[in-house]
């Protein structure tokens, strides 16, 4: 357990060291990267929430009860939102390391 904690602490120290170097080289680029990273992390959550709202609204408008289909539609919405998030994250990482 101590070994895993020490490895985690080393990882955090390495990340902080990399961030310090990146910040000292170009502050504006560093801040933009932080904001873009936050955006790409939040994007799948927002897209899932929007798809869930659309599904809920469309199921409320139907007069029949579709309780069986609702979880399946939520899973599809979750898959779509994560695919969108992974696509943008992949393009961000490709652009970052060109």
Biopython code that builds the backbone (N, CA, C, O; Angstrom):
import numpy as np
from Bio.PDB.StructureBuilder import StructureBuilder

atoms = [
    (1, "UNK", "N", (0.819, -1.192, 0.000)),
    (1, "UNK", "CA", (0.000, 0.000, 0.000)),
    (1, "UNK", "C", (0.866, 1.260, 0.000)),
    (1, "UNK", "O", (0.576, 2.226, -0.707)),
    (2, "UNK", "N", (1.942, 1.236, 0.810)),
    (2, "UNK", "CA", (2.832, 2.393, 0.854)),
    (2, "UNK", "C", (3.523, 2.602, -0.481)),
    (2, "UNK", "O", (3.777, 3.734, -0.891)),
    (3, "UNK", "N", (3.827, 1.493, -1.158)),
    (3, "UNK", "CA", (4.480, 1.579, -2.457)),
    (3, "UNK", "C", (3.573, 2.279, -3.466)),
    (3, "UNK", "O", (4.037, 3.113, -4.243)),
    (4, "UNK", "N", (2.292, 1.947, -3.459)),
    (4, "UNK", "CA", (1.353, 2.568, -4.394)),
    (4, "UNK", "C", (1.172, 4.044, -4.079)),
    (4, "UNK", "O", (1.072, 4.867, -4.989)),
    (5, "UNK", "N", (1.130, 4.382, -2.798)),
    (5, "UNK", "CA", (0.992, 5.785, -2.410)),
    (5, "UNK", "C", (2.229, 6.568, -2.821)),
    (5, "UNK", "O", (2.116, 7.693, -3.307)),
    (6, "UNK", "N", (3.402, 5.989, -2.633)),
    (6, "UNK", "CA", (4.630, 6.679, -3.030)),
    (6, "UNK", "C", (4.706, 6.828, -4.548)),
    (6, "UNK", "O", (5.207, 7.837, -5.044)),
    (7, "UNK", "N", (4.216, 5.836, -5.288)),
    (7, "UNK", "CA", (4.174, 5.959, -6.746)),
    (7, "UNK", "C", (3.213, 7.059, -7.173)),
    (7, "UNK", "O", (3.500, 7.805, -8.110)),
    (8, "UNK", "N", (2.085, 7.165, -6.500)),
    (8, "UNK", "CA", (1.121, 8.211, -6.809)),
    (8, "UNK", "C", (1.694, 9.589, -6.501)),
    (8, "UNK", "O", (1.492, 10.535, -7.263)),
    (9, "UNK", "N", (2.404, 9.699, -5.392)),
    (9, "UNK", "CA", (3.040, 10.974, -5.038)),
    (9, "UNK", "C", (4.100, 11.336, -6.069)),
    (9, "UNK", "O", (4.208, 12.502, -6.450)),
    (10, "UNK", "N", (4.874, 10.375, -6.522)),
    (10, "UNK", "CA", (5.878, 10.621, -7.560)),
    (10, "UNK", "C", (5.232, 11.074, -8.863)),
    (10, "UNK", "O", (5.748, 11.964, -9.539)),
    (11, "UNK", "N", (4.110, 10.465, -9.211)),
    (11, "UNK", "CA", (3.391, 10.860, -10.417)),
    (11, "UNK", "C", (2.912, 12.302, -10.315)),
    (11, "UNK", "O", (3.046, 13.073, -11.265)),
    (12, "UNK", "N", (2.356, 12.665, -9.166)),
    (12, "UNK", "CA", (1.885, 14.041, -8.968)),
    (12, "UNK", "C", (3.056, 15.010, -9.018)),
    (12, "UNK", "O", (2.938, 16.081, -9.612)),
    (13, "UNK", "N", (4.172, 14.662, -8.412)),
    (13, "UNK", "CA", (5.361, 15.524, -8.458)),
    (13, "UNK", "C", (5.856, 15.704, -9.890)),
    (13, "UNK", "O", (6.237, 16.805, -10.287)),
    (14, "UNK", "N", (5.851, 14.633, -10.654)),
    (14, "UNK", "CA", (6.289, 14.720, -12.047)),
    (14, "UNK", "C", (5.358, 15.608, -12.857)),
    (14, "UNK", "O", (5.811, 16.414, -13.670)),
    (15, "UNK", "N", (4.059, 15.461, -12.635)),
    (15, "UNK", "CA", (3.100, 16.303, -13.357)),
    (15, "UNK", "C", (3.259, 17.774, -12.988)),
    (15, "UNK", "O", (3.198, 18.642, -13.859)),
    (16, "UNK", "N", (3.462, 18.055, -11.713)),
    (16, "UNK", "CA", (3.675, 19.438, -11.280)),
    (16, "UNK", "C", (4.953, 19.988, -11.889)),
    (16, "UNK", "O", (4.986, 21.146, -12.304)),
    (17, "UNK", "N", (5.993, 19.192, -11.950)),
    (17, "UNK", "CA", (7.249, 19.619, -12.553)),
    (17, "UNK", "C", (7.058, 19.949, -14.031)),
    (17, "UNK", "O", (7.558, 20.965, -14.514)),
    (18, "UNK", "N", (6.333, 19.088, -14.750)),
    (18, "UNK", "CA", (6.063, 19.335, -16.171)),
    (18, "UNK", "C", (5.239, 20.605, -16.339)),
    (18, "UNK", "O", (5.497, 21.396, -17.246)),
    (19, "UNK", "N", (4.250, 20.805, -15.474)),
    (19, "UNK", "CA", (3.426, 22.011, -15.562)),
    (19, "UNK", "C", (4.243, 23.269, -15.280)),
    (19, "UNK", "O", (4.025, 24.300, -15.917)),
    (20, "UNK", "N", (5.178, 23.198, -14.338)),
    (20, "UNK", "CA", (6.029, 24.355, -14.051)),
    (20, "UNK", "C", (6.889, 24.712, -15.256)),
    (20, "UNK", "O", (7.029, 25.886, -15.597)),
    (21, "UNK", "N", (7.459, 23.709, -15.894)),
    (21, "UNK", "CA", (8.283, 23.964, -17.081)),
    (21, "UNK", "C", (7.432, 24.547, -18.197)),
    (21, "UNK", "O", (7.835, 25.510, -18.848)),
    (22, "UNK", "N", (6.270, 23.977, -18.420)),
    (22, "UNK", "CA", (5.386, 24.463, -19.471)),
    (22, "UNK", "C", (4.948, 25.894, -19.192)),
    (22, "UNK", "O", (4.852, 26.704, -20.115)),
    (23, "UNK", "N", (4.682, 26.213, -17.929)),
    (23, "UNK", "CA", (4.255, 27.559, -17.570)),
    (23, "UNK", "C", (5.381, 28.565, -17.756)),
    (23, "UNK", "O", (5.141, 29.692, -18.187)),
    (24, "UNK", "N", (6.599, 28.170, -17.438)),
    (24, "UNK", "CA", (7.716, 29.101, -17.556)),
    (24, "UNK", "C", (8.102, 29.343, -19.011)),
    (24, "UNK", "O", (8.643, 30.402, -19.331)),
    (25, "UNK", "N", (7.839, 28.390, -19.895)),
    (25, "UNK", "CA", (8.190, 28.568, -21.305)),
    (25, "UNK", "C", (7.231, 29.542, -21.982)),
    (25, "UNK", "O", (7.671, 30.507, -22.607)),
    (26, "UNK", "N", (5.942, 29.305, -21.865)),
    (26, "UNK", "CA", (4.968, 30.156, -22.533)),
    (26, "UNK", "C", (3.691, 30.171, -21.700)),
    (26, "UNK", "O", (2.922, 29.210, -21.700)),
    (27, "UNK", "N", (3.477, 31.277, -20.990)),
    (27, "UNK", "CA", (2.356, 31.344, -20.051)),
    (27, "UNK", "C", (1.005, 31.293, -20.753)),
    (27, "UNK", "O", (0.098, 30.596, -20.298)),
    (28, "UNK", "N", (0.862, 32.021, -21.854)),
    (28, "UNK", "CA", (-0.427, 32.064, -22.551)),
    (28, "UNK", "C", (-0.801, 30.690, -23.096)),
    (28, "UNK", "O", (-1.942, 30.250, -22.958)),
    (29, "UNK", "N", (0.166, 30.015, -23.713)),
    (29, "UNK", "CA", (-0.100, 28.688, -24.257)),
    (29, "UNK", "C", (-0.461, 27.707, -23.140)),
    (29, "UNK", "O", (-1.313, 26.838, -23.323)),
    (30, "UNK", "N", (0.181, 27.850, -22.002)),
    (30, "UNK", "CA", (-0.109, 27.001, -20.851)),
    (30, "UNK", "C", (-1.549, 27.197, -20.382)),
    (30, "UNK", "O", (-2.259, 26.220, -20.144)),
    (31, "UNK", "N", (-1.984, 28.441, -20.249)),
    (31, "UNK", "CA", (-3.342, 28.736, -19.791)),
    (31, "UNK", "C", (-4.366, 28.235, -20.798)),
    (31, "UNK", "O", (-5.400, 27.691, -20.410)),
    (32, "UNK", "N", (-4.091, 28.411, -22.084)),
    (32, "UNK", "CA", (-5.005, 27.921, -23.117)),
    (32, "UNK", "C", (-5.108, 26.400, -23.053)),
    (32, "UNK", "O", (-6.203, 25.854, -23.190)),
    (33, "UNK", "N", (-4.005, 25.716, -22.849)),
    (33, "UNK", "CA", (-4.038, 24.251, -22.751)),
    (33, "UNK", "C", (-4.854, 23.785, -21.552)),
    (33, "UNK", "O", (-5.585, 22.799, -21.641)),
    (34, "UNK", "N", (-4.732, 24.490, -20.432)),
    (34, "UNK", "CA", (-5.514, 24.132, -19.249)),
    (34, "UNK", "C", (-7.006, 24.287, -19.540)),
    (34, "UNK", "O", (-7.794, 23.397, -19.219)),
    (35, "UNK", "N", (-7.402, 25.418, -20.151)),
    (35, "UNK", "CA", (-8.816, 25.635, -20.465)),
    (35, "UNK", "C", (-9.337, 24.623, -21.473)),
    (35, "UNK", "O", (-10.455, 24.126, -21.333)),
    (36, "UNK", "N", (-8.543, 24.315, -22.482)),
    (36, "UNK", "CA", (-8.972, 23.341, -23.489)),
    (36, "UNK", "C", (-9.110, 21.953, -22.865)),
    (36, "UNK", "O", (-10.045, 21.218, -23.185)),
    (37, "UNK", "N", (-8.196, 21.599, -21.989)),
    (37, "UNK", "CA", (-8.284, 20.305, -21.311)),
    (37, "UNK", "C", (-9.539, 20.225, -20.449)),
    (37, "UNK", "O", (-10.229, 19.205, -20.449)),
    (38, "UNK", "N", (-9.835, 21.287, -19.721)),
    (38, "UNK", "CA", (-11.061, 21.315, -18.919)),
    (38, "UNK", "C", (-12.281, 21.199, -19.813)),
    (38, "UNK", "O", (-13.231, 20.492, -19.478)),
    (39, "UNK", "N", (-12.264, 21.891, -20.957)),
    (39, "UNK", "CA", (-13.386, 21.819, -21.896)),
    (39, "UNK", "C", (-13.581, 20.394, -22.398)),
    (39, "UNK", "O", (-14.712, 19.916, -22.472)),
    (40, "UNK", "N", (-12.501, 19.717, -22.741)),
    (40, "UNK", "CA", (-12.617, 18.353, -23.256)),
    (40, "UNK", "C", (-13.044, 17.363, -22.178)),
    (40, "UNK", "O", (-13.629, 16.326, -22.492)),
    (41, "UNK", "N", (-12.766, 17.662, -20.933)),
    (41, "UNK", "CA", (-13.234, 16.798, -19.854)),
    (41, "UNK", "C", (-14.727, 17.018, -19.610)),
    (41, "UNK", "O", (-15.460, 16.068, -19.334)),
    (42, "UNK", "N", (-15.171, 18.263, -19.712)),
    (42, "UNK", "CA", (-16.566, 18.599, -19.425)),
    (42, "UNK", "C", (-17.478, 18.286, -20.607)),
    (42, "UNK", "O", (-18.673, 18.066, -20.413)),
    (43, "UNK", "N", (-16.943, 18.263, -21.825)),
    (43, "UNK", "CA", (-17.761, 18.068, -23.028)),
    (43, "UNK", "C", (-18.591, 16.782, -23.006)),
    (43, "UNK", "O", (-19.781, 16.852, -23.316)),
    (44, "UNK", "N", (-18.039, 15.610, -22.658)),
    (44, "UNK", "CA", (-18.895, 14.414, -22.621)),
    (44, "UNK", "C", (-20.011, 14.502, -21.584)),
    (44, "UNK", "O", (-21.108, 13.988, -21.806)),
    (45, "UNK", "N", (-19.739, 15.143, -20.466)),
    (45, "UNK", "CA", (-20.765, 15.281, -19.432)),
    (45, "UNK", "C", (-21.899, 16.162, -19.924)),
    (45, "UNK", "O", (-23.070, 15.835, -19.729)),
    (46, "UNK", "N", (-21.563, 17.273, -20.559)),
    (46, "UNK", "CA", (-22.590, 18.177, -21.082)),
    (46, "UNK", "C", (-23.368, 17.516, -22.210)),
    (46, "UNK", "O", (-24.591, 17.640, -22.272)),
    (47, "UNK", "N", (-22.677, 16.816, -23.099)),
    (47, "UNK", "CA", (-23.392, 16.181, -24.208)),
    (47, "UNK", "C", (-24.309, 15.070, -23.703)),
    (47, "UNK", "O", (-25.406, 14.895, -24.234)),
    (48, "UNK", "N", (-23.881, 14.313, -22.686)),
    (48, "UNK", "CA", (-24.766, 13.290, -22.113)),
    (48, "UNK", "C", (-25.985, 13.935, -21.462)),
    (48, "UNK", "O", (-27.105, 13.448, -21.616)),
    (49, "UNK", "N", (-25.770, 15.021, -20.742)),
    (49, "UNK", "CA", (-26.885, 15.702, -20.093)),
    (49, "UNK", "C", (-27.887, 16.208, -21.132)),
    (49, "UNK", "O", (-29.097, 16.072, -20.950)),
    (50, "UNK", "N", (-27.375, 16.797, -22.231)),
    (50, "UNK", "CA", (-28.273, 17.278, -23.286)),
    (50, "UNK", "C", (-29.038, 16.132, -23.940)),
    (50, "UNK", "O", (-30.243, 16.244, -24.167)),
    (51, "UNK", "N", (-28.357, 15.043, -24.242)),
    (51, "UNK", "CA", (-29.045, 13.897, -24.838)),
    (51, "UNK", "C", (-30.074, 13.306, -23.876)),
    (51, "UNK", "O", (-31.144, 12.875, -24.305)),
    (52, "UNK", "N", (-29.764, 13.283, -22.590)),
    (52, "UNK", "CA", (-30.715, 12.784, -21.601)),
    (52, "UNK", "C", (-31.948, 13.675, -21.550)),
    (52, "UNK", "O", (-33.069, 13.177, -21.442)),
    (53, "UNK", "N", (-31.753, 14.980, -21.626)),
    (53, "UNK", "CA", (-32.893, 15.897, -21.634)),
    (53, "UNK", "C", (-33.755, 15.696, -22.876)),
    (53, "UNK", "O", (-34.983, 15.733, -22.800)),
    (54, "UNK", "N", (-33.110, 15.486, -24.013)),
    (54, "UNK", "CA", (-33.854, 15.246, -25.252)),
    (54, "UNK", "C", (-34.649, 13.948, -25.152)),
    (54, "UNK", "O", (-35.812, 13.898, -25.553)),
    (55, "UNK", "N", (-34.027, 12.900, -24.618)),
    (55, "UNK", "CA", (-34.723, 11.611, -24.466)),
    (55, "UNK", "C", (-35.906, 11.755, -23.511)),
    (55, "UNK", "O", (-37.003, 11.278, -23.803)),
    (56, "UNK", "N", (-35.686, 12.409, -22.375)),
    (56, "UNK", "CA", (-36.778, 12.583, -21.413)),
    (56, "UNK", "C", (-37.929, 13.378, -22.014)),
    (56, "UNK", "O", (-39.095, 13.038, -21.815)),
    (57, "UNK", "N", (-37.601, 14.435, -22.746)),
    (57, "UNK", "CA", (-38.641, 15.260, -23.358)),
    (57, "UNK", "C", (-39.410, 14.481, -24.412)),
    (57, "UNK", "O", (-40.636, 14.569, -24.483)),
    (58, "UNK", "N", (-38.699, 13.726, -25.226)),
    (58, "UNK", "CA", (-39.392, 12.979, -26.276)),
    (58, "UNK", "C", (-40.248, 11.852, -25.704)),
    (58, "UNK", "O", (-41.304, 11.545, -26.257)),
    (59, "UNK", "N", (-39.814, 11.229, -24.605)),
    (59, "UNK", "CA", (-40.613, 10.163, -24.004)),
    (59, "UNK", "C", (-41.825, 10.711, -23.252)),
    (59, "UNK", "O", (-42.844, 10.030, -23.145)),
    (60, "UNK", "N", (-41.725, 11.931, -22.733)),
    (60, "UNK", "CA", (-42.869, 12.538, -22.060)),
    (60, "UNK", "C", (-43.958, 12.870, -23.075)),
    (60, "UNK", "O", (-45.146, 12.778, -22.768)),
    (61, "UNK", "N", (-43.552, 13.256, -24.282)),
    (61, "UNK", "CA", (-44.525, 13.628, -25.305)),
    (61, "UNK", "C", (-45.307, 12.429, -25.827)),
    (61, "UNK", "O", (-46.410, 12.596, -26.347)),
    (62, "UNK", "N", (-44.762, 11.237, -25.700)),
    (62, "UNK", "CA", (-45.484, 10.036, -26.143)),
    (62, "UNK", "C", (-46.518, 9.650, -25.095)),
    (62, "UNK", "O", (-46.285, 9.776, -23.892)),
    (63, "UNK", "N", (-47.651, 9.182, -25.570)),
    (63, "UNK", "CA", (-48.723, 8.821, -24.635)),
    (63, "UNK", "C", (-48.528, 7.429, -24.038)),
    (63, "UNK", "O", (-49.072, 7.135, -22.974)),
    (64, "UNK", "N", (-47.768, 6.580, -24.698)),
    (64, "UNK", "CA", (-47.552, 5.228, -24.181)),
    (64, "UNK", "C", (-46.361, 5.204, -23.234)),
    (64, "UNK", "O", (-45.468, 6.046, -23.325)),
    (65, "UNK", "N", (-46.355, 4.244, -22.335)),
    (65, "UNK", "CA", (-45.267, 4.106, -21.371)),
    (65, "UNK", "C", (-44.158, 3.262, -21.981)),
    (65, "UNK", "O", (-44.382, 2.124, -22.393)),
    (66, "UNK", "N", (-42.973, 3.825, -22.032)),
    (66, "UNK", "CA", (-41.831, 3.121, -22.622)),
    (66, "UNK", "C", (-40.733, 3.011, -21.566)),
    (66, "UNK", "O", (-39.631, 3.525, -21.757)),
    (67, "UNK", "N", (-41.029, 2.352, -20.469)),
    (67, "UNK", "CA", (-40.045, 2.223, -19.396)),
    (67, "UNK", "C", (-38.929, 1.249, -19.744)),
    (67, "UNK", "O", (-37.840, 1.329, -19.175)),
    (68, "UNK", "N", (-39.182, 0.338, -20.664)),
    (68, "UNK", "CA", (-38.161, -0.642, -21.041)),
    (68, "UNK", "C", (-37.113, 0.001, -21.941)),
    (68, "UNK", "O", (-35.930, -0.324, -21.846)),
    (69, "UNK", "N", (-37.533, 0.894, -22.796)),
    (69, "UNK", "CA", (-36.624, 1.498, -23.774)),
    (69, "UNK", "C", (-35.791, 2.616, -23.154)),
    (69, "UNK", "O", (-34.695, 2.900, -23.638)),
    (70, "UNK", "N", (-36.280, 3.251, -22.107)),
    (70, "UNK", "CA", (-35.599, 4.399, -21.520)),
    (70, "UNK", "C", (-34.155, 4.096, -21.096)),
    (70, "UNK", "O", (-33.268, 4.872, -21.453)),
    (71, "UNK", "N", (-33.865, 3.016, -20.358)),
    (71, "UNK", "CA", (-32.465, 2.734, -20.010)),
    (71, "UNK", "C", (-31.582, 2.459, -21.225)),
    (71, "UNK", "O", (-30.404, 2.818, -21.237)),
    (72, "UNK", "N", (-32.152, 1.823, -22.243)),
    (72, "UNK", "CA", (-31.379, 1.556, -23.460)),
    (72, "UNK", "C", (-31.027, 2.869, -24.152)),
    (72, "UNK", "O", (-29.905, 3.046, -24.626)),
    (73, "UNK", "N", (-31.984, 3.781, -24.206)),
    (73, "UNK", "CA", (-31.709, 5.086, -24.810)),
    (73, "UNK", "C", (-30.677, 5.866, -24.003)),
    (73, "UNK", "O", (-29.848, 6.570, -24.580)),
    (74, "UNK", "N", (-30.715, 5.751, -22.674)),
    (74, "UNK", "CA", (-29.702, 6.395, -21.841)),
    (74, "UNK", "C", (-28.311, 5.823, -22.116)),
    (74, "UNK", "O", (-27.331, 6.566, -22.169)),
    (75, "UNK", "N", (-28.226, 4.509, -22.289)),
    (75, "UNK", "CA", (-26.930, 3.898, -22.603)),
    (75, "UNK", "C", (-26.415, 4.345, -23.967)),
    (75, "UNK", "O", (-25.219, 4.581, -24.140)),
    (76, "UNK", "N", (-27.319, 4.460, -24.929)),
    (76, "UNK", "CA", (-26.919, 4.955, -26.253)),
    (76, "UNK", "C", (-26.435, 6.395, -26.140)),
    (76, "UNK", "O", (-25.431, 6.762, -26.752)),
    (77, "UNK", "N", (-27.136, 7.210, -25.366)),
    (77, "UNK", "CA", (-26.716, 8.601, -25.167)),
    (77, "UNK", "C", (-25.354, 8.667, -24.490)),
    (77, "UNK", "O", (-24.519, 9.501, -24.842)),
    (78, "UNK", "N", (-25.131, 7.788, -23.520)),
    (78, "UNK", "CA", (-23.835, 7.752, -22.845)),
    (78, "UNK", "C", (-22.725, 7.362, -23.811)),
    (78, "UNK", "O", (-21.645, 7.953, -23.791)),
    (79, "UNK", "N", (-22.987, 6.372, -24.655)),
    (79, "UNK", "CA", (-21.998, 5.942, -25.656)),
    (79, "UNK", "C", (-21.688, 7.063, -26.631)),
    (79, "UNK", "O", (-20.524, 7.308, -26.946)),
    (80, "UNK", "N", (-22.722, 7.747, -27.113)),
    (80, "UNK", "CA", (-22.515, 8.847, -28.064)),
    (80, "UNK", "C", (-21.722, 9.969, -27.413)),
    (80, "UNK", "O", (-20.809, 10.520, -28.029)),
    (81, "UNK", "N", (-22.058, 10.313, -26.179)),
    (81, "UNK", "CA", (-21.359, 11.414, -25.523)),
    (81, "UNK", "C", (-19.892, 11.073, -25.276)),
    (81, "UNK", "O", (-19.028, 11.934, -25.444)),
    (82, "UNK", "N", (-19.597, 9.845, -24.884)),
    (82, "UNK", "CA", (-18.199, 9.475, -24.693)),
    (82, "UNK", "C", (-17.450, 9.375, -26.020)),
    (82, "UNK", "O", (-16.263, 9.696, -26.076)),
    (83, "UNK", "N", (-18.116, 8.939, -27.082)),
    (83, "UNK", "CA", (-17.470, 8.925, -28.394)),
    (83, "UNK", "C", (-17.116, 10.334, -28.846)),
    (83, "UNK", "O", (-16.036, 10.569, -29.388)),
    (84, "UNK", "N", (-18.031, 11.269, -28.620)),
    (84, "UNK", "CA", (-17.750, 12.667, -28.964)),
    (84, "UNK", "C", (-16.576, 13.180, -28.140)),
    (84, "UNK", "O", (-15.675, 13.834, -28.665)),
    (85, "UNK", "N", (-16.595, 12.882, -26.855)),
    (85, "UNK", "CA", (-15.499, 13.316, -25.991)),
    (85, "UNK", "C", (-14.167, 12.723, -26.383)),
    (85, "UNK", "O", (-13.159, 13.430, -26.416)),
    (86, "UNK", "N", (-14.143, 11.415, -26.685)),
    (86, "UNK", "CA", (-12.895, 10.774, -27.099)),
    (86, "UNK", "C", (-12.400, 11.326, -28.429)),
    (86, "UNK", "O", (-11.194, 11.480, -28.623)),
    (87, "UNK", "N", (-13.322, 11.629, -29.354)),
    (87, "UNK", "CA", (-12.915, 12.177, -30.651)),
    (87, "UNK", "C", (-12.216, 13.519, -30.464)),
    (87, "UNK", "O", (-11.144, 13.749, -31.024)),
    (88, "UNK", "N", (-12.826, 14.408, -29.675)),
    (88, "UNK", "CA", (-12.218, 15.720, -29.476)),
    (88, "UNK", "C", (-10.938, 15.628, -28.660)),
    (88, "UNK", "O", (-9.988, 16.365, -28.924)),
    (89, "UNK", "N", (-10.896, 14.746, -27.683)),
    (89, "UNK", "CA", (-9.682, 14.577, -26.897)),
    (89, "UNK", "C", (-8.551, 14.024, -27.756)),
    (89, "UNK", "O", (-7.403, 14.447, -27.621)),
    (90, "UNK", "N", (-8.869, 13.084, -28.633)),
    (90, "UNK", "CA", (-7.870, 12.523, -29.531)),
    (90, "UNK", "C", (-7.324, 13.587, -30.472)),
    (90, "UNK", "O", (-6.114, 13.665, -30.687)),
    (91, "UNK", "N", (-8.207, 14.408, -31.033)),
    (91, "UNK", "CA", (-7.736, 15.458, -31.942)),
    (91, "UNK", "C", (-6.927, 16.506, -31.180)),
    (91, "UNK", "O", (-5.975, 17.069, -31.720)),
    (92, "UNK", "N", (-7.302, 16.770, -29.928)),
    (92, "UNK", "CA", (-6.545, 17.717, -29.112)),
    (92, "UNK", "C", (-5.141, 17.198, -28.836)),
    (92, "UNK", "O", (-4.165, 17.941, -28.947)),
    (93, "UNK", "N", (-5.041, 15.921, -28.476)),
    (93, "UNK", "CA", (-3.726, 15.358, -28.176)),
    (93, "UNK", "C", (-2.861, 15.254, -29.424)),
    (93, "UNK", "O", (-1.649, 15.458, -29.355)),
    (94, "UNK", "N", (-3.470, 14.938, -30.563)),
    (94, "UNK", "CA", (-2.700, 14.910, -31.808)),
    (94, "UNK", "C", (-2.159, 16.288, -32.138)),
    (94, "UNK", "O", (-1.004, 16.425, -32.542)),
    (95, "UNK", "N", (-2.985, 17.308, -31.969)),
    (95, "UNK", "CA", (-2.541, 18.674, -32.244)),
    (95, "UNK", "C", (-1.501, 19.155, -31.256)),
    (95, "UNK", "O", (-0.645, 19.971, -31.599)),
    (96, "UNK", "N", (-1.566, 18.662, -30.045)),
    (96, "UNK", "CA", (-0.636, 19.097, -29.015)),
    (96, "UNK", "C", (0.763, 18.536, -29.237)),
    (96, "UNK", "O", (1.751, 19.185, -28.894)),
    (97, "UNK", "N", (0.856, 17.350, -29.802)),
    (97, "UNK", "CA", (2.155, 16.705, -29.960)),
    (97, "UNK", "C", (2.654, 16.697, -31.397)),
    (97, "UNK", "O", (3.523, 15.895, -31.737)),
    (98, "UNK", "N", (2.131, 17.561, -32.240)),
    (98, "UNK", "CA", (2.635, 17.643, -33.624)),
    (98, "UNK", "C", (3.936, 18.385, -33.664)),
    (98, "UNK", "O", (4.516, 18.558, -34.737)),
]
sb = StructureBuilder()
sb.init_structure("model")
sb.init_model(0)
sb.init_chain("A")
sb.init_seg("    ")
for serial, (resi, resn, name, xyz) in enumerate(atoms, 1):
    if name == "N":
        sb.init_residue(resn, " ", resi, " ")
    sb.init_atom(name, np.array(xyz, "f"), 0.0, 1.0, " ", f" {name:<3s}", serial, name[0])
structure = sb.get_structure()
